[in-house]
Amino acid sequence: MGTRPRLAALLVVAGAAAAHAQEPPRPATVTREQLAPDLHVLLGAGGGQVAGNVLVLLGDDGALAIDTGYAQYVPLYREAIAALN
């Protein structure tokens, strides 16, 4: 076996070990930030995604949410929106 195949095999093994040693994804969380009296942003993090953000406008008829579409955050978004009212 030549030097290049051995080096390639070593790199594959080292890469696999590094991938295996990574931490599991953090659980999905949502935090709130008020932008104006009836305007909020919900900031999603963890859950295997980089981030998910939702803009929420509160009005007399309820809440209008503009969502980024990350399904794992939906229950957390609903809880956060209910807490705003």
C-alpha positions as CSV (number, residue, x, y, z in Angstrom):
1,M,0.0,0.0,0.0
2,G,1.4,3.4,-1.0
3,T,1.6,6.5,1.1
4,R,-1.4,8.2,-0.5
5,P,-3.9,5.4,0.2
6,R,-2.6,5.1,3.8
7,L,-3.0,8.8,4.3
8,A,-6.5,8.7,2.8
9,A,-7.5,5.8,5.1
10,L,-6.0,7.6,8.1
11,L,-8.0,10.8,7.3
12,V,-11.3,8.8,6.9
13,V,-10.7,7.1,10.3
14,A,-9.9,10.4,12.0
15,G,-12.9,12.1,10.4
16,A,-15.2,9.3,11.5
17,A,-13.9,9.5,15.1
18,A,-14.4,13.2,15.2
19,A,-18.0,12.9,13.9
20,H,-18.7,10.3,16.5
21,A,-17.4,12.5,19.3
22,Q,-19.7,15.5,18.5
23,E,-22.3,16.4,21.0
24,P,-25.9,15.5,20.3
25,P,-28.2,18.4,19.2
26,R,-29.6,20.6,21.9
27,P,-33.3,20.4,22.5
28,A,-35.4,23.0,20.7
29,T,-36.0,26.2,22.7
30,V,-37.8,29.4,22.0
31,T,-37.2,32.8,23.5
32,R,-39.2,36.0,23.1
33,E,-38.1,39.5,22.3
34,Q,-40.5,42.5,22.2
35,L,-39.9,44.8,19.3
36,A,-42.8,47.2,19.9
37,P,-45.9,47.1,22.1
38,D,-47.8,44.5,20.0
39,L,-44.9,43.2,17.9
40,H,-42.7,40.3,19.1
41,V,-40.1,38.0,17.6
42,L,-39.8,34.4,18.8
43,L,-36.2,33.1,18.5
44,G,-35.9,29.3,18.1
45,A,-32.6,27.5,18.7
46,G,-31.4,23.9,19.0
47,G,-33.5,20.9,17.8
48,G,-31.0,20.0,15.1
49,Q,-31.6,23.3,13.2
50,V,-29.5,26.4,13.1
51,A,-32.4,28.7,14.1
52,G,-36.0,29.4,13.4
53,N,-37.6,32.8,13.9
54,V,-41.3,33.9,14.0
55,L,-42.6,37.4,13.9
56,V,-45.8,37.8,15.9
57,L,-48.2,40.8,15.7
58,L,-50.9,40.9,18.4
59,G,-54.2,42.5,17.6
60,D,-57.8,42.7,18.7
61,D,-58.7,39.6,16.7
62,G,-55.8,37.4,17.9
63,A,-52.2,36.9,16.8
64,L,-50.7,36.9,13.3
65,A,-47.6,34.8,13.1
66,I,-45.1,34.8,10.2
67,D,-43.2,31.6,10.5
68,T,-40.0,30.2,9.0
69,G,-41.4,26.7,8.8
70,Y,-39.3,24.6,11.2
71,A,-41.9,22.0,12.3
72,Q,-40.1,21.0,15.5
73,Y,-40.6,24.5,16.9
74,V,-44.4,24.7,16.3
75,P,-45.5,23.5,19.7
76,L,-43.0,25.9,21.4
77,Y,-44.2,28.8,19.2
78,R,-47.8,28.1,20.1
79,E,-46.9,28.1,23.8
80,A,-44.9,31.3,23.5
81,I,-47.7,33.1,21.5
82,A,-50.3,32.0,24.1
83,A,-48.1,33.5,26.9
84,L,-48.0,36.8,25.0
85,N,-51.8,37.2,25.2
